[in-house]
Every structure is written in structure tokens, then in C-alpha cells.
């Protein structure tokens, strides 16, 4: 086969830095998308690795804002700005791909592989396994070449090149519009093809390059990509030739790779191996067989076993709605994304969920589903979650995780929701680790900021990275309670400070019959200045039993004030239960922080209004702006808990000052 040597007569390509198979090789994922922004976010979440970078082209015909809202910008996320209007089977698909390649190469991150995906794809191998396979690949070119268009194997496809598809990149004649409302006018195209054949030169390929065809999606090495970009730059006629080719995305790159020095490394080449089947296309699973063609190749739960058995790394197509069950199975059994059942639950506002012992109906305030649905699902699957103390967990009536036996002191669970404020979270985790409580304890951190994957390895701390944001803080708190292993529960907000005696003091004061405890006073911190003691209206310094929580249906589905709703429900059903307990200054363990933390405070976005979701979008916008300025880290983050200030010493000094001054009413 002829090697195309226009650029490098001796086939001596410009070599990019070779990372070899050592740790730290970078991967570039190039994604072309036009719909399903939530699925795109889910796709990125499943592939997000410390060495993975995502370059995204959103069809210029659609609004990019929903995609940017679902996927906040970060150092490994790039939405390219020079977008094009993409039409199915037109050169615009190739143009978008070339722009993605150019942007990724200019990033200067020495990528080992460039992988082309669509917004309807999803990985069917764990991201660590995919990374390892790319690391260990011996410069293979993962591209599927299925036929030669000028040969016997490609006769039925030769019309893609032979005919002049003059109107391919227009809305009026693009295939999707034709299928909808122009099927009766297909004869117009046939007449146009006949006319162009008579008056325009015969087409068999570009110059003496034999055209090849295969699946659009591929993973190519850095040197192969450099070869392609150099060729396109030096041979602009090659791109112009494909302007009138039907579906050039299936020909453009395949022809170049086949005529390059990298041809011998092609993984799926019909000329060297058994022709690719109708399912496996390089490292992609695409089902072209049977009835799938009637549903645009959409995969569902019936394909799960086939996907597990497949050697492919990615699959397509996935559809929001039709593929939900399959995606859930993949997340749980392949990607090990925790509490996928929680994410699915909030999409189905009134769908009953069955377990072996009960049916739980979602309720409009949010509690009827997120926590209960998660536990019903867990109960049905007979999940056993170990405690920090190593004791087995017994599943009992009511779909709750509870200790198999009571211990003294009782085990406690602390619930910490977080969103885009790692520095504060590290202080909150440090507060937990410094607790002097002698009994079993756990801290559950719920992170639904998808641009961050938080990592912390400690037997008493569980960090749960969610693939989608909760609608409200109330639902997020309810989900945290659902994941808790124990029955004595403590809210543990990430922006406040809890001194080391919080748990031991609270448990000592907790009355089982009352089922709720909150101290009457706390400290107030703003801009580095401590004040107080102040009257304690702050829910996050409290603790309560699961029985009380269940009885009042937990938190309300609100973005702010959900804690007030919870305590109001408790007081209505159990009068006197929320009465605060007096506490001396030296025993105060709670510091409420208002401003000067370097991050947002939900209260700054508006006053509480029952049933509202104040602050939800403002917080998202605030975090997105900080990320854009580089003030918020993105990607995989290994947490390093510590205090930025010695708060215990700060309180001790302040108490000593109050005592010395004998401030009336304060000490």
C-alpha cells in the first residue's frame, strides 16, 4: 500500500514528548454533543481521572448555557469557543473534530491518546481500567477500518464519494430533516446526483489516496494526531474534497491513518484481520444488529450482560429516559458510583418504590423519596454496610441500617453536605477527627459538585461523590441520613466549627425520651473576630434520634430554611422537644461562621421563604465564577484536613478575656 509522503518524505514525523507507560500520562477526551447536557455531565463524571482532560464541542445550533451549567469550568474541562453548526453526515462533523484536536494539541499537555466520543456515549469499563489500558497500549491506533471504498468490500458505499452531495451541510437537506418531512421528495436528490455526474468530473478519491471507511469513533496516539493535523494543513484540498462526501467523518480520518506510517498499528483493519463485526468498532460497542436499527441503536437494560462481556471500553447510544436503567446498572456495578439509587429517585417524583417488606410512596416535600427510596433499594438488595467499629449492620423493619447490638456509649453518625468549598470542608473534617468521643462514630460527606472528585481515606469518614446535583439542600440532608449507619444523628455543616468535645457533651446531655438536643448558646465568628455567646438558633449544633426524624418526615425540600421546617415539625408533633438546654461558656462547642471564610454563605442570597429554593442557582453561579478565576480546584482532590486557625485556643483566649472583664450577661 502506498504511504502518503507529501509532508515527510522520509516518514520522519515530528515526535511529541513520549510519556511511555509511566505514571502520569495524560488522556484527551474529545466530545461532540448537541443535546442531553445531564448525560454529558454523567459521562464526564464516569471518566473523570486525575490525568483525564475533556475538550467539548457543543453544536452551534443549540444553546451552550445548559451544558455549562451542568459542567462547571475547570482546569480539565474546556468548552471550545469556535463552534460550528453541525449537520448529520456533513463535513461540519469533521470540522468540529479538527477544532477539538487543534485545541487539545495547543493545550501543551503532552497527551498520549486522543479519544473521540459523542455526547451519547458512556464508558463500560471503570475509568481506572481504561486509563491502565491506555497506559499499557503499545502505540496502538484504536480505529476501525471496515472496507476500501474502491474495492469489492466497499461497493455499496462508494456512492458516498462518487455522488456530489452538494447540500449535505444544510438544514433543508440534512438527513434528520429529510426523514421528518421530505421523504416524498427523495427523487430530487436522485435527479441532482444524475445531473452532477454529467457535468462534473468523476470522483474516486483525493489524488491517489485510496479511500477507506469505518466507524467514526477512535482513539489515536499523539504522533498520529500530529500527522493528521500536519497533513490537513499542508493539503487543504483534502478537506475541500470531503465537502461533498456523504458522512465524511467515517472516511476522512480512516483514509489518512491507512496511508500513514501508523497503519500497521491499526487495531481493527479488515485487510489484516477478520473484518470487524457489527458490534465492536475499535474500542466502541455499537449495536447495528437486529431491531436496534429501528430505535437509532439506543441501548437499554437488555444489553447489560452483552456490555459486561464485551472487550470494548465505550458504548453508544445512550438516551436519557430509555437508557436510565442500564446507566444505573453500569454506575453501580462497573463505575461503583455510590447511591445511584438516590440520583434516580429524585427524577421520579411520585413513583412508588418496592422493597421486600414495604412500598414507599414519594411525597411532595422530598422526604418521601430520597432517603426512604435509597434505603428501600438497599434493603431489597440485602446490602450490608460495615460500621467504623467493624460491627456488622443488621437490616431491620423500616428499611434502616442499624447496629446489630447497642453499645455504650452509643454510635453516632454525622452528616456533612458540601458543594465547592474544599478549604472549609477540610476544617470540618478536622473538627470530626479531633472529637474526644469514645464511642463508634462516622462522618458522611455528600459532595454533589460534579467538577470535583473528593478523596479521603479514613475508616470513620465516608466521602460520597454524586454524579448529579441535588435539587435542594433539604433533599441532600435527607439522603445523608439515609446513608447513615447509626440512629443518633448530628448535622455537620462544612462551613462551621465544632470543638473537640461536641459529640461527648451532646451525647451526655441527650435524653432518649425527648429525642432532640440543642444547646442554648454558641459563638459567632465573622472576619476572624469571635463574638458571643449569642442565643443559639443554629440547627447544625443539634442532634436527634432517627425515630424522631422519621416521625416528622425529615427535612423539607427547600434550599434554605429546611432546618427550621424540621424543628417546627418536631415541635408540633412532640411539644417541648426542641426546647434548648442551657450551657456555660466554657462548655460551648459550636462556632457559627458568617463571613470572612473565603467562600459563600447560603444566607447571603436571600431570606427564608417556606417552600422556596433560595440560593440554589446563586450558589452554583458563585462557584462557577470562582472556578473560572482559578480560585476553586477541580478534578480529583485528595483532602488534607486541618484548621487554618487554632479555634480551641481562640475560644480559650476569648473566654479568659470575658472573665477578666466580667462582661454582664456574657460570663
PyMOL commands that set and color helices and strands:
alter all, ss='L'
color gray80, all
select helices_A, chain A and resi 37-47+65-70+91-106+127-136+152-157+159-162+175-181+183-199+222-234+236-244+248-250+252-258+263-265+290-295+301-309+324-335+340-345+370-380+422-433+473-483+502-509+539-541+546-551+562-573+585-587+602-605+616-628+647-661
alter helices_A, ss='H'
color red, helices_A
select strands_A, chain A and resi 26-33+52-58+77-79+111-118+122-123+141-148+212-214+219-221+266-269+280-281+284-286+314-316+353-354+359-360+393-396+400-403+412-418+441-447+452-455+461-465+488-491+497-498+516-517+521-526+529-535+543-545+590-593+635-638
alter strands_A, ss='S'
color yellow, strands_A
deselect
rebuild
show_as cartoon
